[in-house]
Amino acid sequence: MPNVVYPLVVTLREGLEAALVIGIVIAYLHRLGAERRLRALWTGIIGGVLASVVAGVSVYYLVGELEGVAEYTFEGIALWTAVIVLTYLVHWMRTNSERLQEFRQQVAMAAQETSPWPLALLAFVVIIREGIETVLFLAAGTVSEAAPGMFWLGATLGLAIAVALGLALYRGTVRLNLRLFFDVTSALIILFAAGMLAYGIKEFQEAGFLPGGAAIWNLSGFLTDKAGLGSFLKAIIGYDDNPSLLQVVAYATYIAGVGLYYYRFTGKREKTAVTAG
């Protein structure tokens, strides 16, 4: 089920992140004795979900209406934008814990307001941020997707697992090593982003905006990226059976640069924590 992997990881990660944040808000409201604000919180959550769905449907149909150069250009922009956001996401997850106290202060201030709308707005922003990111990543992932049914099955499954895990974590019925979870998904995301960067280059080359579109090898007869193992590798590591030189160089450079930064940054943080302890 190769076409399930990418959307499942994306919606699982983004959905769990949103569920954890909302869980923190609910727990903190109970601690503050502000349960009366839960209705406003759920209003913001529902609004964020609906807005995300509208954005997703709009992007899906917009892509379907494009053809030729316009289609290549839009897909290239979507892929590269996703690469930028994914790269920032990898960094942000390593520094997220340092902002938790500031976030709790925002929740406390919103709960103390006379009007319920500040808390509803806070919940809306949390959900719409994750929702828009998910829409962007899924839109980029549908480029050259041969089995859209399996793709959307993976997205739905990942979201369902995220909601179930978030609820279980909130109730304390399951324990999850969140650092390990985000470290593993960050490594996968680095691979996803490298593949998107390379495929974005291909889209821009087909649109005529970038030179060097000739393939430096063609393995389609040996391991096609349209089915089987090649399709699985395409979903996991961005495998392309006929890449250009620019694609190969960009792919390798991205993995080397971002991977080195991520693991060195992680190692420094762990070393600092041990020293401080």
C-alpha positions in Angstrom: 0.0 0.0 0.0 2.7 2.5 -1.0 0.3 5.4 -1.7 -0.9 5.3 1.9 2.4 6.1 3.5 2.9 9.8 2.9 -0.6 11.0 3.6 -0.9 8.7 6.7 2.3 10.2 8.2 1.3 13.8 7.3 -2.2 13.6 8.8 -1.0 11.5 11.8 1.7 14.0 12.7 -0.4 17.2 12.1 -3.5 15.7 13.6 -1.7 14.5 16.8 0.0 17.9 17.1 -3.3 19.7 17.0 -4.9 17.1 19.4 -2.1 17.5 21.9 -2.4 21.3 21.9 -6.2 21.2 22.3 -5.7 18.6 25.1 -3.4 21.0 26.8 -5.9 23.8 26.5 -8.8 21.6 27.9 -6.6 20.4 30.8 -5.5 23.9 31.6 -9.1 25.2 31.6 -10.1 22.5 34.1 -7.1 23.5 36.3 -8.2 27.2 36.2 -11.8 26.2 37.0 -12.9 27.7 33.7 -15.0 24.8 32.4 -17.6 27.3 31.2 -15.2 28.3 28.4 -15.2 24.8 26.9 -18.2 25.7 24.7 -16.2 28.6 23.2 -13.2 26.3 22.7 -15.3 23.8 20.8 -16.8 26.6 18.7 -13.3 27.6 17.6 -12.3 24.0 16.9 -15.3 23.3 14.7 -14.8 26.6 12.9 -11.2 25.7 12.2 -12.1 22.2 11.0 -14.7 23.6 8.6 -12.4 26.3 7.3 -9.7 23.6 6.7 -12.2 21.4 4.8 -13.3 24.3 2.6 -9.6 25.2 1.8 -8.9 21.5 1.0 -11.8 21.2 -1.4 -11.0 24.5 -3.0 -7.4 23.5 -3.7 -8.4 20.0 -4.9 -10.8 21.4 -7.5 -8.4 24.2 -8.5 -5.7 21.7 -9.3 -8.1 19.7 -11.4 -9.0 22.7 -13.5 -5.4 23.5 -14.5 -3.7 22.2 -17.6 -0.3 22.5 -19.3 2.1 25.1 -18.1 -0.3 26.4 -15.6 -0.7 23.0 -14.0 3.1 22.4 -13.9 3.7 25.8 -12.4 1.0 25.4 -9.7 2.3 22.0 -8.8 5.9 23.2 -8.7 4.9 26.1 -6.4 2.9 23.8 -4.2 5.7 21.4 -3.9 8.3 24.0 -3.1 6.1 25.8 -0.6 5.5 22.5 1.1 9.3 22.0 1.3 9.7 25.3 3.0 7.0 24.7 5.5 8.1 21.1 6.2 11.7 22.3 6.8 10.5 24.9 9.2 8.3 22.3 10.9 11.3 20.1 11.6 13.1 23.0 13.3 9.9 24.2 15.1 9.3 20.8 16.7 12.7 20.9 18.3 12.0 24.2 19.9 8.3 23.8 20.7 8.7 22.9 24.3 10.4 26.2 25.1 7.2 28.0 24.0 4.8 25.9 26.1 4.8 28.3 29.1 4.1 31.3 26.8 1.2 29.3 25.3 -0.3 28.5 28.7 -0.2 32.2 29.6 -2.2 32.9 26.4 -4.8 30.3 27.4 -5.0 31.8 30.9 -5.5 35.3 29.6 -8.1 34.1 27.1 -10.0 32.2 29.8 -10.2 35.3 32.0 -11.7 37.5 29.3 -15.3 38.6 29.7 -16.1 37.6 26.1 -15.7 34.0 25.1 -14.4 34.9 21.6 -10.6 35.2 22.5 -10.6 31.6 23.5 -12.6 30.5 20.5 -10.2 32.5 18.3 -7.2 30.8 19.9 -8.7 27.3 19.2 -9.5 28.4 15.7 -6.0 29.6 15.0 -4.5 26.3 16.4 -6.8 24.1 14.2 -6.6 26.3 11.0 -2.8 26.4 11.2 -2.5 22.6 11.3 -5.4 22.3 8.8 -3.8 24.6 6.2 -0.4 22.9 6.6 -2.2 19.5 6.0 -4.0 20.8 3.0 -0.7 22.1 1.6 1.2 18.9 2.2 -1.6 16.7 0.8 -1.9 19.0 -2.3 1.8 18.6 -2.9 1.6 14.9 -2.3 -1.1 14.4 -5.0 1.3 15.5 -7.7 1.8 12.5 -10.1 -0.3 10.4 -7.7 -1.4 7.3 -9.6 -3.9 6.0 -7.0 -5.9 8.8 -5.4 -8.3 6.5 -3.6 -5.4 4.9 -1.7 -3.9 8.3 -1.1 -7.1 9.6 0.6 -7.5 6.4 2.5 -4.1 6.9 4.0 -5.0 10.6 4.9 -8.2 9.5 6.6 -6.6 6.7 8.5 -3.8 8.9 9.8 -6.2 11.5 11.0 -8.4 8.9 12.7 -5.3 7.4 14.5 -4.2 10.9 15.5 -7.6 11.7 17.1 -7.7 8.3 18.9 -4.1 8.8 20.2 -4.8 12.4 21.3 -7.9 11.3 23.2 -6.1 8.4 24.8 -3.2 10.6 25.9 -5.5 13.1 27.3 -7.4 10.5 29.4 -4.1 8.9 30.5 -5.0 5.5 29.1 -1.9 5.3 26.9 1.7 6.6 27.2 3.6 7.6 24.2 7.3 8.7 23.9 6.5 12.0 22.1 10.2 12.8 21.5 10.8 9.5 19.8 7.5 9.9 17.8 8.4 13.4 16.5 12.1 12.4 15.9 11.0 9.5 13.7 8.4 11.5 11.8 10.9 14.3 11.4 13.3 11.9 9.7 10.5 10.8 7.4 9.5 14.4 6.7 13.1 15.2 5.7 12.9 12.5 3.1 9.5 13.6 2.0 10.7 17.2 1.6 13.7 16.1 -0.4 11.5 14.2 -2.8 9.1 17.2 -3.1 12.1 19.5 -3.8 13.2 17.2 -6.6 9.7 16.8 -8.1 9.2 20.5 -7.9 12.3 21.0 -10.0 10.9 18.5 -12.5 7.6 20.4 -12.7 9.4 23.7 -13.3 11.6 22.0 -15.9 8.5 20.7 -17.7 7.0 24.2 -17.6 10.2 25.6 -19.2 11.3 27.7 -16.2 14.3 25.7 -15.3 17.0 24.2 -17.6 18.5 20.8 -17.7 15.4 18.6 -18.0 17.1 15.7 -19.7 17.3 12.5 -17.6 20.7 11.4 -16.5 19.5 7.8 -16.3 16.3 5.9 -16.9 15.4 2.9 -14.7 11.8 2.7 -15.7 12.4 -0.7 -17.4 14.1 -2.0 -14.2 12.3 -0.3 -11.4 9.4 2.0 -12.4 8.1 4.6 -10.0 4.6 4.0 -11.2 3.9 0.7 -9.4 5.3 -1.9 -7.0 8.5 -1.4 -5.1 9.3 1.8 -7.1 6.0 3.3 -6.2 6.7 2.5 -2.5 10.1 4.1 -2.7 8.6 7.1 -4.4 6.2 7.5 -1.4 9.0 7.1 1.2 12.1 8.6 -0.2 11.0 10.5 -3.4 12.4 7.9 -5.8 12.3 9.0 -9.5 13.2 6.5 -12.2 14.3 9.1 -14.7 15.6 12.2 -12.8 17.6 15.1 -14.2 21.0 16.1 -12.8 19.6 19.1 -11.1 17.0 16.9 -9.3 19.7 14.5 -8.1 22.0 17.3 -6.8 19.1 19.1 -5.1 17.9 15.9 -3.5 21.3 14.9 -2.1 22.1 18.4 -1.0 18.8 18.9 0.9 19.1 15.6 2.8 22.7 16.2 3.7 22.2 19.8 4.7 18.9 19.5 6.7 19.8 16.1 8.1 23.1 17.3 9.4 21.5 20.4 10.9 18.7 18.4 12.5 20.8 15.7 14.1 23.5 18.2 15.2 20.9 20.5 16.7 19.2 17.5 18.4 22.5 16.3 19.8 23.4 19.8 21.1 20.1 20.1 22.9 20.4 16.6 24.5 24.0 17.4 25.6 22.9 20.7 27.1 20.1 19.0 29.0 22.5 16.4 30.4 24.9 19.1 31.4 22.2 21.2 33.0 20.9 18.1 34.9 
